[in-house]
Amino acid sequence: MATWLAILLIVVALIVGLIGGFLLARKYMMDYFKKNPPINEEMLRMMMMQMGQKPSHKKINQMMTMMNKNMDQKMKNGK
């Protein structure tokens, strides 16, 4: 086997491995964040209280819906 062919195969395998690893890691993180969102209702309530706002249940639900909708749009655009 020619040396240049061996080098070419190694480079191609490296590129394919990097792309495949990136895509698998990205899919894993998207699924993880969908199942375990970084901000939940209790955290949102605490942040609003710290900012001096009185958190109502309706306002918290609106913010959570807005955040979930935003996350879904980002996931659709990313794919």
C-alpha atoms as one frame of an Amber mdcrd trajectory, in Angstrom:
protein
   0.000   0.000   0.000   1.311   3.401  -0.916   2.220   5.761   1.882   0.052
   8.559   0.503  -2.985   6.259   0.478  -2.432   5.285   4.119  -2.137   8.943
   5.136  -5.268   9.818   3.158  -7.260   7.019   4.837  -6.097   8.142   8.285
  -7.105  11.753   7.596 -10.518  10.705   6.213 -11.152   8.437   9.222 -10.191
  11.260  11.577 -12.557  13.715   9.890 -15.438  11.210   9.870 -14.820  10.418
  13.543 -14.803  14.101  14.527 -18.025  14.843  12.662 -19.736  11.731  14.029
 -18.621  12.473  17.586 -19.824  16.053  17.362 -23.258  15.037  16.069 -23.690
  12.330  18.716 -22.647  14.687  21.522 -24.993  17.388  20.220 -27.955  14.992
  20.083 -27.200  13.721  23.587 -27.084  17.254  25.019 -30.315  18.301  23.248
 -32.122  15.254  24.673 -30.630  15.885  28.130 -31.762  19.518  28.201 -35.218
  18.585  26.954 -35.623  16.061  29.785 -33.864  18.218  32.413 -34.466  21.891
  31.685 -31.914  24.185  33.304 -34.614  26.415  34.838 -37.738  25.136  36.562
 -40.713  26.960  38.109 -39.185  27.135  41.583 -35.984  28.728  40.281 -38.031
  31.206  38.248 -40.087  32.113  41.326 -36.911  32.712  43.364 -35.377  34.902
  40.637 -38.521  37.019  40.402 -38.616  37.485  44.185 -34.961  38.544  44.185
 -35.713  41.146  41.507 -38.468  42.579  43.695 -41.410  41.228  41.710 -44.307
  39.361  43.257 -44.495  36.112  41.284 -48.049  35.073  40.452 -48.817  31.572
  39.240 -50.126  32.970  35.938 -46.956  34.988  35.300 -44.700  32.016  36.083
 -46.705  29.773  33.734 -46.457  32.399  30.979 -42.687  32.656  31.384 -42.230
  28.872  31.430 -44.393  28.527  28.287 -42.374  31.253  26.574 -39.069  29.596
  27.531 -40.259  26.146  26.362 -41.516  27.595  23.081 -38.174  29.348  22.556
 -36.281  26.119  23.292 -38.438  24.169  20.813 -37.818  26.768  18.102 -34.062
  26.591  18.678 -34.115  22.811  18.478 -36.098  22.886  15.197 -33.770  25.484
  13.665 -30.686  23.571  14.804 -31.677  20.371  13.027
